[in-house]
């Protein structure tokens, strides 16, 4: 259990964050410069917060009022840096052994050997970091960290330095290694929602030094609380609501002359926006007469290998949808309507 | 030919070696401190340490005489407590060589330290190492090329010093007369042959020493490019 409640001001930037996270992988997502890396550095003690406290399992790392500030070297935190920061003048073996302080030489050697086996790098003991591929470097960085049996594992954009085609592979690899050999709190910083969704259990969405939303990943993804959160998780269809009509049986809202039925009942506050993820939009036969289906005009098509992004226009609104690339000809055939499923629409605030 | 006095050569080598050793012991911690702090005091120190590069050697020698001479407080203190006379002794020559050479070492080492990626230091801290330990295990090996270049430069400067050494240590034959001064002395006395021989020896020895230091630098730098 990690509890962080800190503020820090530097270079006209203000970080003000407050969260508690349990064991398992938690992702911090946000645009670059939103304070996610600074948060990690404060937890590791590489930067000192102005105010607040950082507590890991009842053990305080930092407490501004009690003047507690445990040195980085005594925090026993594992930190995998963005570009791994492997020591270039040391071999793989020496890099991994670097964090081992105590014990006999033979014990250390055995520990390193066991760790090399875990990360499948046997035979690379005497290689230097620049002789390794990106994925191997990442595994060395992880091994170097895990061998110290850290109380907390921090991963700072661990995949940003990798080629796209190996990224997915390594994500799975990293996930497997961590799940098999580590049971504590893992905090992963990324700017990629997809990556966070694949790797994490919980997510914290950051913007301009503050937490916008926190929670279980599916919940956050399906129900962003406001426009900022929705934009960061990659929701492309967000519309301001012109009028909202709630009755016993149904909820409808009007956006630029289009009436939409929504399954969800808005809670407390009057929501000002409605949104839908591009992937949940469907195209159906015109002959099927259902609510929320409209004639459309194709504005733009961006064809990818597997997925195609298509922008369609209905009256004055633009709707972005993602469909399998194989269905693109079907959609062009003009016998279809665009369908926004009522259960996929969600209300949110500005 | 047979009666060439090689004392100046050995004195020069001894003086330069001792001065370089002292420069390493004093200069590297100073370079480390200057690189770490960026306060006004560090800037002041930096300027003060650059001064010996800019000042004419005679001016530098004059300052050292004023500071360490037998009439000065410091000079008398050293003489009374440690029985150490600086002026017109080999010790004076060492001090002079040290002062003229240490700025080169500090400058080189400081910029080499500054070139070490701070992420490596962060990584080492997170892995539980102390600052002292990080200096020897990460900073020094990674900055070794720059530091070695500084040591080489300092040694070369110490070996070749003329003006400051002459001011502080004088040119007492078989006592404080270093190689550069001996060459000047030979030329002044019209002994062209001796001057030629001394110059050739000096050049050979200098090249030899620089070659050895260069080899050491390459050996010490284990960083794979």
Contacts between the chains, C-beta under 8 A, distances in Angstrom:
chain1	res1	chain2	res2	distance
A	41	B	122	7.9
A	44	B	122	7.9
A	44	B	126	5.6
A	45	B	125	7.8
A	46	B	122	5.2
A	46	B	125	7.0
A	46	B	126	7.4
A	72	B	122	7.9
A	72	B	125	4.3
A	72	B	126	6.0
A	73	B	125	5.5
A	73	B	126	7.8
A	73	B	127	7.9
A	73	B	128	4.7
A	73	B	129	6.2
A	73	B	130	6.3
A	74	B	128	7.5
A	75	B	126	7.9
A	76	B	128	7.1
A	77	B	126	6.0
A	78	B	126	7.4
A	79	B	122	7.6
A	79	B	123	7.1
A	79	B	126	4.3
A	81	B	119	5.7
A	81	B	122	7.3
A	81	B	123	6.1
A	83	B	119	7.2
A	85	B	117	7.5
A	85	B	119	4.4
A	85	B	120	5.6
A	85	B	122	7.1
A	85	B	123	4.0
A	87	B	120	6.1
A	87	B	123	7.5
A	87	B	124	7.7
A	87	B	138	6.2
A	87	B	142	7.9
A	88	B	142	7.2
A	88	B	223	5.5
A	88	B	224	6.9
A	89	B	141	4.7
A	89	B	142	6.0
A	89	B	222	5.3
A	89	B	223	4.5
A	89	B	224	7.8
A	98	B	124	7.2
A	98	B	127	5.6
A	98	B	129	7.6
A	98	B	137	7.7
A	99	B	127	3.7
A	99	B	128	5.9
A	101	B	128	5.9
A	101	B	129	8.0
A	128	B	224	4.5
A	130	B	224	5.7
A	131	B	224	7.3
A	144	B	127	7.1
A	145	B	127	7.8
A	148	B	127	6.3
A	148	B	128	6.6
